[in-house]
């Protein structure tokens, strides 16, 4: 098996990390070359291009001016509303999703509820973008079914300050894919809780609350947190739903960036890079937190 | 325990209400096009619209090419990582997760700046190149799902034994991957393919920024200009997503659960 009949020029030399040069058969790396080249060309380099551009001025010299320019009120407001919508929808999505998952796995409900909820979650977690916005306009828009029904029983949502084209409207809409995503990911984790742990805890005299606080939550914590971060990034980068729902009446960061890409509305190409860099920075930061938390909790679990 | 069950029901029913009311409302709204009666008029108008047919066909074709590219990219890589380069696994897994972290709009922004008409690799200079870049972008967005699906499939077969057996019989690498590995992980690949289809079919950001006449931008345009048709389109889009996900569920019943290793 050591004799690999893979011939060809070692064009993959570039992809070999320095440490691997000592390996006997560098042709092994050729097998991974297409993927590595694809990832470099269409994922990593385009992103790096923007990140580098964020630190350059129009002539290509290094500058921090673009990052400083992000501090203008419209951009700060855009980031702020994006962060608020993302945190609200991912926090609510994570907790409601967890509650539903616990209910269908541990709540003693009939079996069909579990399979129905899981099937539906699989669909709804992918039902995002423009059609989702249409669905919520048809439900909670000014002429939406729920709005009209509530008005007919004497409760006018819009008179009470609700608007589907607002922070809460957008959050409520995002929950439609955030909650199912949490359910889909967290149900297997809850399934992984062994019955014996509950019995062991009970034998040692733990109350239900202690069992949850000292066994269930620490075990679920990494998956829960990981999914929360995923939901956050999911909401933070989403544009289609917000764009179709609110047009440009709610200026979240992706919509500002979209307008900038289309028509350089900021009249500064490098400021556009800086906005993109800011988005990567925030989702990246969220992931650094996740990895940090996760290594901590895993160390503690051992 | 009694109260636990009660609260479980309350949670389940509230959740079901939140998820079903928008669907019912959209369905109801989509049938109100004719004054005073429920009809499928909006669906008739939408399905008969030439721009609907064109954009939908465009997106279906784009989805098919995305799936082909995704399979060609992911199956050999995941196979090779399992067989020969397990030390590279953390890196590849990290890379396949990046599209979940880097927003799609940022990735496509990078494409527009890197592959513009005056760049060394001018994808955007021609219609064909732009279509190719669209498919590449979609394959990138679908990478996390495709890779996970295929890798899960590979876990259930004995890659090493199959490869050795094929090599003893004189098979080359293309034969091994195309005629031994791929058929064995076909169900996993198809799951990834349907998920890719569901993601690509109504995608808006990439298609819109690359100015492609795809279904997503068409949907957005309808939403901005019409009243009842968008609701009908939302129902159609939901049905497509449902169809893809049901096919994945049906397929998963046929998937082998564990490796059948010879002793």
HADDOCK unambig.tbl for C-alpha pairs under 7 A between the chains (distance, minus, plus):
assign (segid A and resid 28 and name CA) (segid B and resid 84 and name CA) 6.80 0.50 0.50
assign (segid A and resid 31 and name CA) (segid B and resid 77 and name CA) 6.81 0.50 0.50
assign (segid A and resid 31 and name CA) (segid B and resid 80 and name CA) 6.20 0.50 0.50
assign (segid A and resid 32 and name CA) (segid B and resid 77 and name CA) 5.65 0.50 0.50
assign (segid A and resid 32 and name CA) (segid B and resid 80 and name CA) 6.89 0.50 0.50
assign (segid A and resid 35 and name CA) (segid B and resid 73 and name CA) 6.16 0.50 0.50
assign (segid A and resid 35 and name CA) (segid B and resid 77 and name CA) 6.46 0.50 0.50
assign (segid A and resid 43 and name CA) (segid B and resid 107 and name CA) 6.68 0.50 0.50
assign (segid A and resid 46 and name CA) (segid B and resid 107 and name CA) 6.51 0.50 0.50
assign (segid A and resid 46 and name CA) (segid B and resid 110 and name CA) 4.27 0.50 0.50
assign (segid A and resid 46 and name CA) (segid B and resid 111 and name CA) 5.88 0.50 0.50
assign (segid A and resid 46 and name CA) (segid B and resid 114 and name CA) 6.39 0.50 0.50
assign (segid A and resid 47 and name CA) (segid B and resid 107 and name CA) 6.23 0.50 0.50
assign (segid A and resid 47 and name CA) (segid B and resid 110 and name CA) 5.77 0.50 0.50
assign (segid A and resid 49 and name CA) (segid B and resid 110 and name CA) 6.60 0.50 0.50
assign (segid A and resid 50 and name CA) (segid B and resid 110 and name CA) 6.06 0.50 0.50
assign (segid A and resid 100 and name CA) (segid B and resid 11 and name CA) 6.05 0.50 0.50
assign (segid A and resid 100 and name CA) (segid B and resid 12 and name CA) 6.18 0.50 0.50
assign (segid A and resid 103 and name CA) (segid B and resid 8 and name CA) 4.47 0.50 0.50
assign (segid A and resid 103 and name CA) (segid B and resid 11 and name CA) 6.72 0.50 0.50
assign (segid A and resid 103 and name CA) (segid B and resid 12 and name CA) 6.80 0.50 0.50
assign (segid A and resid 107 and name CA) (segid B and resid 4 and name CA) 6.31 0.50 0.50
assign (segid A and resid 107 and name CA) (segid B and resid 5 and name CA) 5.27 0.50 0.50
assign (segid A and resid 107 and name CA) (segid B and resid 8 and name CA) 5.05 0.50 0.50
assign (segid A and resid 108 and name CA) (segid B and resid 5 and name CA) 5.85 0.50 0.50
assign (segid A and resid 109 and name CA) (segid B and resid 5 and name CA) 6.94 0.50 0.50
assign (segid A and resid 122 and name CA) (segid B and resid 245 and name CA) 6.67 0.50 0.50
assign (segid A and resid 123 and name CA) (segid B and resid 241 and name CA) 6.15 0.50 0.50
assign (segid A and resid 123 and name CA) (segid B and resid 242 and name CA) 5.54 0.50 0.50
assign (segid A and resid 123 and name CA) (segid B and resid 245 and name CA) 5.90 0.50 0.50
assign (segid A and resid 126 and name CA) (segid B and resid 199 and name CA) 6.98 0.50 0.50
assign (segid A and resid 127 and name CA) (segid B and resid 238 and name CA) 6.62 0.50 0.50
assign (segid A and resid 127 and name CA) (segid B and resid 241 and name CA) 6.68 0.50 0.50
assign (segid A and resid 130 and name CA) (segid B and resid 219 and name CA) 6.62 0.50 0.50
assign (segid A and resid 130 and name CA) (segid B and resid 220 and name CA) 6.20 0.50 0.50
assign (segid A and resid 131 and name CA) (segid B and resid 233 and name CA) 6.92 0.50 0.50
assign (segid A and resid 131 and name CA) (segid B and resid 234 and name CA) 4.39 0.50 0.50
assign (segid A and resid 131 and name CA) (segid B and resid 237 and name CA) 6.54 0.50 0.50
assign (segid A and resid 132 and name CA) (segid B and resid 234 and name CA) 6.80 0.50 0.50
assign (segid A and resid 134 and name CA) (segid B and resid 230 and name CA) 5.97 0.50 0.50
assign (segid A and resid 134 and name CA) (segid B and resid 231 and name CA) 5.79 0.50 0.50
assign (segid A and resid 134 and name CA) (segid B and resid 234 and name CA) 6.10 0.50 0.50
assign (segid A and resid 135 and name CA) (segid B and resid 22 and name CA) 5.82 0.50 0.50
assign (segid A and resid 135 and name CA) (segid B and resid 23 and name CA) 6.71 0.50 0.50
assign (segid A and resid 135 and name CA) (segid B and resid 26 and name CA) 5.22 0.50 0.50
assign (segid A and resid 135 and name CA) (segid B and resid 231 and name CA) 6.34 0.50 0.50
assign (segid A and resid 135 and name CA) (segid B and resid 234 and name CA) 6.23 0.50 0.50
assign (segid A and resid 136 and name CA) (segid B and resid 22 and name CA) 6.16 0.50 0.50
assign (segid A and resid 138 and name CA) (segid B and resid 25 and name CA) 6.00 0.50 0.50
assign (segid A and resid 138 and name CA) (segid B and resid 26 and name CA) 5.15 0.50 0.50
assign (segid A and resid 138 and name CA) (segid B and resid 29 and name CA) 6.11 0.50 0.50
assign (segid A and resid 138 and name CA) (segid B and resid 231 and name CA) 6.70 0.50 0.50
assign (segid A and resid 139 and name CA) (segid B and resid 22 and name CA) 5.35 0.50 0.50
assign (segid A and resid 139 and name CA) (segid B and resid 25 and name CA) 5.19 0.50 0.50
assign (segid A and resid 139 and name CA) (segid B and resid 26 and name CA) 6.46 0.50 0.50
assign (segid A and resid 145 and name CA) (segid B and resid 25 and name CA) 5.29 0.50 0.50
assign (segid A and resid 176 and name CA) (segid B and resid 19 and name CA) 6.98 0.50 0.50
assign (segid A and resid 233 and name CA) (segid B and resid 101 and name CA) 6.02 0.50 0.50
assign (segid A and resid 237 and name CA) (segid B and resid 103 and name CA) 4.60 0.50 0.50
assign (segid A and resid 237 and name CA) (segid B and resid 104 and name CA) 6.91 0.50 0.50
assign (segid A and resid 240 and name CA) (segid B and resid 204 and name CA) 5.94 0.50 0.50
assign (segid A and resid 240 and name CA) (segid B and resid 205 and name CA) 6.37 0.50 0.50
assign (segid A and resid 244 and name CA) (segid B and resid 220 and name CA) 5.87 0.50 0.50
assign (segid A and resid 244 and name CA) (segid B and resid 223 and name CA) 6.75 0.50 0.50
assign (segid A and resid 261 and name CA) (segid B and resid 109 and name CA) 6.95 0.50 0.50
assign (segid A and resid 276 and name CA) (segid B and resid 106 and name CA) 5.81 0.50 0.50
assign (segid A and resid 280 and name CA) (segid B and resid 102 and name CA) 5.86 0.50 0.50
assign (segid A and resid 283 and name CA) (segid B and resid 101 and name CA) 5.94 0.50 0.50
assign (segid A and resid 284 and name CA) (segid B and resid 101 and name CA) 6.77 0.50 0.50
